[in-house]
C-alpha cells in the first residue's frame, strides 16, 4: 500500500483498484 505518493489522484485510483480486488475476490472464489 503506497500512500506516500504526492499524486493524490494516483493514490485514489490505487485505493479504488485495491477495494475492487478485495470486493470481487470472494465472488470469484465462490464461482
N, C-alpha and C positions, 0 to 999 in steps of 0.2 A: 504494500500500500504506500505509494509515493504521494505524500501530502506536503512535501516541501517545495513543490513546483510554484514558481512565481506566476505561472499562467493559470488563473482560476478556471478558465474555460476548459482547459485540458483536464484539470483535476475533476471538474464536474462531469465531464464526459467519461472519464475513467471510473468514477464512482457509480455512474449510471450503468455502465457496462458491467461492473462487478455485481451490482444489485440484480441486473437481469440474469447473469450467470447463476447467482445464488437462487433466484426465484424459479428459473427453468430447470435447474439441475434435478430437483425431486421429481418433476414431471417426466423428464427423460428417463430417469431410473425406474419409474413406475411403469412406463410404457412397455 
